[in-house]
Amino acid sequence: MADDENRATLERSIVAMFAGDIDGATEAMADDAVVEWPQSGERIVGKQACSLVYKNYPGGSPPYELRRISGAGDMFVVEAEGQYGADTSYMTSIVEFRNGQIVKQTDYFASPFEAPAWRSQWVERMAKV
């Protein structure tokens, strides 16, 4: 049953975040939750600090579209696509739960790039989403 409850909690949190509802997005975070952004070398410690960072993001939270959620138990992976102005960014978040609350989230962001021609004989082109 924890799988279903954690997944539902995560879905509510994501829907809130993508709608710009920061209080709703951080509601399921434990007070000592940690969010890490390895690409910029930053760690946000505590639910309150996370909320303040999100609320003070210049221009508001960029629009994201959920691609999928996978996982079970106390660990889930979220994949989304976002727009930073004219630039597309792909996000993957690893979200960990403890006692029904989000305790750790690690976010990775990447920009799209052109596939190199050298490997075209072995790969299929994916449709842009």
N, C-alpha and C positions, 0 to 999 in steps of 0.2 A: 504494500500500500504506500510506502514512503516514496517509491518511484513515481507513482501517479501524483502524489501531493507535491513533491519537489518539482516535477515537471510543470504542474499547473502554476505553482508559485513563480517559477522562472518565466513562464509564458506571460503571466500578469505583469511581471517586472519589465519584460522586454516591450510589451505593448505600451506600457506607461512611458518608458524611456523614449521610444520612437515617436510618441505623441507629445513629448516635451513635458510630461508630468514627472518631474524629478522626485517629488515626495512619494508618489506612487512607485516609482522605479527603485527607490532606496528603502522602501517600507520593509521588504523581506531581508534586508541586510542585518547581520548581527552587529552589535555595537562595536565589536573589535574587528569587523570585516577589513580585508585588505584587497585593494585593486592594484594590479601591476601592469605597467606599460613597458615591456622590455625594450622596445625600439627607441624610446626616449630616455630609458634608464630611470623611470619614475615609479615610486610606490606611494599610494595614498592609503593611509592607515586610519581606520575608524569610519563608521557610518556617517558621522557629521562632516568629516573632511571630504568624503566622497560627494556628499550632497552639495557642499559649498563649491567644489571644483566644477561639478556638473552645472550648477546654477549660474556660475560666473563664466561659462564658456563663451568667448566672444561671438556675438551673433546668434547665440542659442545653439542647441544641439543640432548638428547636421542631420538632414533627413536620411534615414536608413530603411531598407526593406529586408525583412526576414527571409532568408532562403531556406533554412532548416535548423531544427534542433535534434541532436542525437545524444544518446547516453542513457544511463540508468543509475538507480541508487542515489549516491551522493555526488556524482560527477556527470556533468553534461557539457556538450559543445554546441555553441551557437555560431551559425554562419549567416552573415548579412552583407548587403551591398549598400554603400552610402554615397552621397554626393557632397563634396566640399566645393561649393561653387560649381565650376565647370568640370572639376576633377572627380573621377570615380575612385572609390576606395573600397576594398574588400576587407571585412573584419571577421576574425575568428576569436571567440571568447571561450575560455575554459572556465567553467563555473563549478565551484565546490560547495557542498552543503554540509551543515552539521546541525542536527536537531531541527530540521525544517527551515533553517535560515542560511542565507548565502554568507559564507565565511571567507571565500577567496575567489577572485576573478582575475584572470590573466587575459589581457586583450592584445591581439596582434593586428596590425593594419598593413595593407599592401596596396600599391597602385598597380593597375594593369600595365602590361608591356607587350610589345610585338614579339611573337615567337620567332626564333632564329630559323633561317631557311635550312641549315645543315641537318636538322632532325625531322624535316617534313616527310621523309619517306617512311618514318616509323610511327607517326602520330596522326590522330584525327583532329580536325578543327572543331571546336565546340561552338555552338551558337551563342552569341552574346545574349546575356539575360537582361 
